[in-house]
């Protein structure tokens, strides 16, 4: 065969195989990495277009980072109430018995707390390498009241806890935005109440974290709408595993709700009541909920709250075991 014929044959074969090769490569290439949680993020018309490559790189980096675990002080309310656990010993208890280094505080278990006692508690935490996350001032319902005097009184109750949270070097202050009335009536009141609290918290340099406590605060559609109206990066949410009961007859779908609220999360509450012999929650599959978290770029703290009967430390340790299984870390 002449040299020119050989060359023509090679060119013909190449022209046929090149598109076939490109098609094969397209068929076996890995699908693009997507962030399912980003689909529910509010769109800001003033924001510049996202850099897709940068987003993908951030997501890949996030996949290598585990969510740190924390424990809620409220997990041990019976031990505190019966005197078997003392506040001054709690940081050591968290470090040695729970094997954790992050705490979420509850004002209900900080009776008579003052600036001086907060400094002492902070020193005990520092000695054990325990960090303070959110503080729940437990002021109850009031911020969203239609009565201005009631909401103002609720704000006044927050002020001393702002100072204590700052002394403890907390990362945020919890707020309760439950209210009365219909969805449409509660939403503007919740916006107004959150803004009132934010003015006080901002003076102390503290972000606010709205908790899921029942009623509309356990309705993910309501809470997402609230965040879209607030548009304040200093006000975040604490999405939950198991606090989705809106009322006696209605509960929000936990998987959908968690996915909707993760973009606004400062932390996640992993609240457990009971466990199966396998170690899994009796009420839900931790795997499904952690999958929602891992498919997002949220790598903040996941706080264990044991709400069940019986051994409180045992409940916390069971929750810790199952969460570590699904890519959390102590």
JOVENNOR-V724365 format. One record per residue. N is the residue number from 1. SS is DSSP state (2 for helix, 1 for strand, 0 for the rest). PSI is psi in degrees with one decimal (NA if undefined). OMEGA is omega in radians with two decimals (* if undefined). Layout:
N&SS&PSI&OMEGA ; N&SS&PSI&OMEGA
This chain:
1&0&134.4&-3.11 ; 2&0&154.3&-3.09 ; 3&2&-38.8&-3.12 ; 4&2&-31.3&3.10 ; 5&2&-39.0&3.10 ; 6&2&-43.4&-3.13 ; 7&2&-42.7&3.14 ; 8&2&-37.3&-3.14 ; 9&2&-42.4&3.13 ; 10&2&-41.4&3.13 ; 11&2&-39.4&3.14 ; 12&2&-47.2&-3.13 ; 13&2&-41.3&3.13 ; 14&2&-40.1&-3.12 ; 15&2&-27.0&3.11 ; 16&2&-44.8&-3.02 ; 17&2&-28.7&-3.07 ; 18&2&-50.8&3.11 ; 19&2&-31.7&3.09 ; 20&2&-42.9&3.12 ; 21&2&-40.4&3.13 ; 22&2&-39.1&3.13 ; 23&2&-42.1&3.13 ; 24&2&-41.9&3.13 ; 25&2&-38.3&3.13 ; 26&2&-34.0&-3.11 ; 27&2&-33.0&-3.07 ; 28&2&-6.8&-3.12 ; 29&0&147.8&3.12 ; 30&0&140.8&3.10 ; 31&0&153.4&3.13 ; 32&0&145.0&3.11 ; 33&0&129.8&3.13 ; 34&0&155.9&3.09 ; 35&0&103.6&-3.06 ; 36&2&-30.9&-3.10 ; 37&2&-27.2&-3.07 ; 38&2&-17.7&-3.13 ; 39&2&-23.3&-3.11 ; 40&2&4.2&3.13 ; 41&0&139.1&3.09 ; 42&0&143.9&-3.12 ; 43&0&124.8&3.11 ; 44&0&116.0&-3.08 ; 45&0&-21.0&-3.11 ; 46&0&-9.4&-3.08 ; 47&0&144.4&3.09 ; 48&0&158.9&3.10 ; 49&0&144.6&-3.13 ; 50&0&146.0&3.02 ; 51&0&106.5&-3.05 ; 52&2&-42.6&-3.14 ; 53&2&-39.6&3.13 ; 54&2&-41.2&3.10 ; 55&2&-43.5&-3.14 ; 56&2&-39.8&3.12 ; 57&2&-40.0&3.11 ; 58&2&-39.4&3.14 ; 59&2&-43.3&3.13 ; 60&2&-39.4&3.11 ; 61&2&-39.8&-3.13 ; 62&2&-33.0&-3.12 ; 63&2&-21.2&3.14 ; 64&0&-6.8&-3.09 ; 65&0&131.1&3.12 ; 66&0&151.8&3.09 ; 67&1&124.5&-3.14 ; 68&1&144.1&3.13 ; 69&1&147.3&3.01 ; 70&1&170.1&3.07 ; 71&1&138.6&3.09 ; 72&1&131.2&3.08 ; 73&2&-32.9&-3.11 ; 74&2&-14.1&3.06 ; 75&2&-22.3&-3.03 ; 76&2&32.3&-3.03 ; 77&2&-33.2&3.13 ; 78&2&-38.8&3.12 ; 79&2&-37.3&3.07 ; 80&2&-41.3&-3.08 ; 81&2&-34.2&3.13 ; 82&0&0.0&3.05 ; 83&0&0.9&3.14 ; 84&0&-13.9&3.07 ; 85&0&123.0&-3.12 ; 86&0&147.3&-3.09 ; 87&2&-41.6&-3.10 ; 88&2&-20.6&3.13 ; 89&2&-6.4&-3.02 ; 90&2&-44.0&3.12 ; 91&2&-41.4&3.10 ; 92&2&-38.7&3.11 ; 93&2&-44.0&3.13 ; 94&2&-44.7&-3.09 ; 95&2&-46.0&-3.01 ; 96&2&-40.2&-3.07 ; 97&2&-40.7&-3.14 ; 98&2&-23.1&-3.09 ; 99&0&33.5&-3.12 ; 100&0&166.8&-3.08 ; 101&0&18.3&3.14 ; 102&1&138.3&-3.07 ; 103&1&140.6&2.96 ; 104&1&123.1&-2.99 ; 105&1&152.7&3.05 ; 106&1&126.6&-3.13 ; 107&2&-26.7&3.13 ; 108&2&-24.7&-3.13 ; 109&2&17.4&3.08 ; 110&0&55.8&-3.05 ; 111&0&137.2&3.10 ; 112&0&19.9&-3.11 ; 113&0&129.7&3.11 ; 114&0&176.0&3.09 ; 115&2&-41.9&-3.13 ; 116&2&-43.5&3.13 ; 117&2&-29.4&3.06 ; 118&2&-37.8&3.09 ; 119&2&-39.4&3.11 ; 120&2&-43.2&3.11 ; 121&2&-39.9&3.10 ; 122&2&-41.0&3.12 ; 123&2&-39.7&3.11 ; 124&2&-38.8&3.09 ; 125&2&-45.3&-3.14 ; 126&2&-38.3&-3.13 ; 127&2&-28.9&-3.12 ; 128&2&1.5&-3.10 ; 129&0&30.2&-3.11 ; 130&0&128.4&-3.13 ; 131&1&144.3&3.11 ; 132&1&125.2&3.06 ; 133&1&-130.7&-3.07 ; 134&1&146.7&3.00 ; 135&1&128.4&3.09 ; 136&1&109.6&-3.11 ; 137&0&-11.3&3.05 ; 138&0&48.7&-3.13 ; 139&0&-9.4&3.12 ; 140&0&-171.4&-3.10 ; 141&0&142.9&3.13 ; 142&0&-34.3&-3.10 ; 143&0&-33.1&-3.05 ; 144&0&14.5&-3.11 ; 145&0&144.8&3.05 ; 146&0&-16.5&3.11 ; 147&0&114.3&-3.07 ; 148&2&-33.0&-3.13 ; 149&2&-33.9&3.12 ; 150&2&-44.9&3.12 ; 151&2&-36.0&3.10 ; 152&2&-38.1&3.11 ; 153&2&-37.2&3.11 ; 154&2&-39.4&3.10 ; 155&2&-40.1&3.12 ; 156&2&-34.9&3.11 ; 157&2&-25.4&3.14 ; 158&2&-31.7&-2.96 ; 159&2&-50.6&-3.13 ; 160&2&-29.8&3.14 ; 161&2&-25.1&3.01 ; 162&2&-44.4&-3.13 ; 163&2&-41.4&-3.14 ; 164&2&-41.6&3.11 ; 165&2&-38.8&3.11 ; 166&2&-42.0&3.13 ; 167&2&-38.2&3.12 ; 168&0&-5.5&-3.09 ; 169&0&43.3&3.11 ; 170&0&155.9&-3.14 ; 171&0&-6.6&3.13 ; 172&1&171.2&-3.14 ; 173&1&128.7&-3.11 ; 174&1&149.3&3.04 ; 175&1&151.6&-3.12 ; 176&0&113.4&-3.08 ; 177&0&23.7&3.05 ; 178&0&150.9&-3.14 ; 179&0&-170.0&-3.13 ; 180&0&155.8&3.11 ; 181&0&-174.1&-3.12 ; 182&0&171.2&3.06 ; 183&2&-49.9&-3.07 ; 184&2&-32.4&3.13 ; 185&2&-36.9&-3.06 ; 186&2&-32.9&-3.04 ; 187&2&-52.4&3.14 ; 188&2&-30.5&3.10 ; 189&2&-37.7&3.10 ; 190&2&-39.3&3.08 ; 191&2&-46.8&-3.13 ; 192&2&-42.9&3.14 ; 193&2&-42.1&3.12 ; 194&2&-39.8&3.13 ; 195&2&-37.5&3.08 ; 196&2&-46.1&3.14 ; 197&2&-34.9&-3.11 ; 198&2&-33.5&3.13 ; 199&2&-39.7&3.13 ; 200&2&-46.1&-3.08 ; 201&2&-34.8&-3.11 ; 202&2&-31.1&3.09 ; 203&2&-29.0&3.12 ; 204&0&0.6&-3.13 ; 205&0&28.4&-3.07 ; 206&0&130.4&2.95 ; 207&0&156.6&3.06 ; 208&1&148.9&3.12 ; 209&1&113.3&3.11 ; 210&1&128.5&-3.07 ; 211&1&160.1&3.04 ; 212&0&107.5&-3.01 ; 213&0&18.1&-3.10 ; 214&0&173.0&-3.08 ; 215&2&-146.8&-3.11 ; 216&2&-18.7&3.10 ; 217&2&-11.5&3.04 ; 218&2&14.5&3.07 ; 219&0&108.7&-3.03 ; 220&2&-33.9&3.11 ; 221&2&-43.2&3.11 ; 222&2&-46.9&-3.08 ; 223&2&-35.9&3.08 ; 224&2&-41.2&3.09 ; 225&2&-38.5&3.09 ; 226&2&-47.3&-3.11 ; 227&2&-36.5&3.13 ; 228&2&-33.1&3.10 ; 229&2&-36.5&-3.12 ; 230&2&-46.3&-3.12 ; 231&0&44.6&-3.12 ; 232&0&110.3&-3.10 ; 233&0&-13.4&3.12 ; 234&0&2.0&3.05 ; 235&1&117.6&-3.09 ; 236&1&-174.0&-3.11 ; 237&1&163.2&2.99 ; 238&1&82.0&3.06 ; 239&1&154.6&-2.96 ; 240&1&159.5&3.02 ; 241&0&-40.4&-2.88 ; 242&0&12.6&-3.14 ; 243&0&67.2&-3.09 ; 244&0&15.0&-3.13 ; 245&1&107.6&-3.11 ; 246&0&-45.3&3.05 ; 247&0&-168.9&-3.08 ; 248&0&-22.2&-3.07 ; 249&0&-13.2&-2.96 ; 250&0&129.6&3.01 ; 251&1&145.0&-3.11 ; 252&0&143.8&3.11 ; 253&0&116.6&-2.98 ; 254&2&-38.3&-3.11 ; 255&2&-46.1&3.12 ; 256&2&-41.4&-3.12 ; 257&2&-43.7&3.13 ; 258&2&-43.1&3.14 ; 259&2&-37.8&-3.13 ; 260&2&-34.6&-2.99 ; 261&2&-12.7&-3.14 ; 262&2&-38.9&-3.14 ; 263&2&-18.1&-3.12 ; 264&2&9.7&-2.96 ; 265&1&136.0&2.90 ; 266&1&-29.9&3.13 ; 267&1&167.3&3.10 ; 268&1&135.7&3.09 ; 269&1&113.5&3.08 ; 270&1&87.5&-3.06 ; 271&1&126.4&-3.07 ; 272&1&146.3&3.08 ; 273&0&-45.2&-3.08 ; 274&0&159.8&-3.08 ; 275&1&148.2&3.02 ; 276&0&164.6&3.08 ; 277&0&-27.0&3.12 ; 278&0&-13.4&-3.09 ; 279&0&-7.9&3.13 ; 280&0&157.5&3.08 ; 281&1&142.9&3.09 ; 282&0&-14.8&-3.04 ; 283&0&-23.3&-3.06 ; 284&0&168.6&3.09 ; 285&0&112.9&3.13 ; 286&2&-36.1&-3.13 ; 287&2&-46.7&-3.10 ; 288&2&-41.4&-3.10 ; 289&2&-42.0&3.09 ; 290&2&-29.7&3.09 ; 291&2&-39.0&3.07 ; 292&2&-41.4&-3.13 ; 293&2&-45.2&-3.08 ; 294&2&-25.1&3.10 ; 295&0&-6.9&3.03 ; 296&0&-176.7&3.06 ; 297&0&9.8&3.12 ; 298&0&119.3&3.11 ; 299&0&29.4&3.09 ; 300&0&-172.2&-3.05 ; 301&0&145.7&2.98 ; 302&1&116.0&-3.01 ; 303&1&123.6&3.12 ; 304&1&128.2&2.99 ; 305&1&111.6&3.07 ; 306&1&119.7&-3.05 ; 307&0&2.7&-3.01 ; 308&0&177.4&3.10 ; 309&0&171.2&3.04 ; 310&0&-152.5&-3.03 ; 311&0&110.8&-3.09 ; 312&2&-44.5&3.11 ; 313&2&-41.7&3.11 ; 314&2&-39.9&3.11 ; 315&2&-42.4&3.11 ; 316&2&-42.6&-3.11 ; 317&2&-34.3&3.06 ; 318&2&-42.5&3.10 ; 319&2&-41.9&3.12 ; 320&2&-43.8&-3.12 ; 321&2&-46.8&-3.10 ; 322&2&-33.2&3.12 ; 323&2&-37.7&3.07 ; 324&2&-33.9&3.10 ; 325&2&-33.1&-3.10 ; 326&0&40.7&2.90 ; 327&0&36.1&2.85 ; 328&1&164.8&-3.13 ; 329&1&145.0&3.08 ; 330&0&NA&*
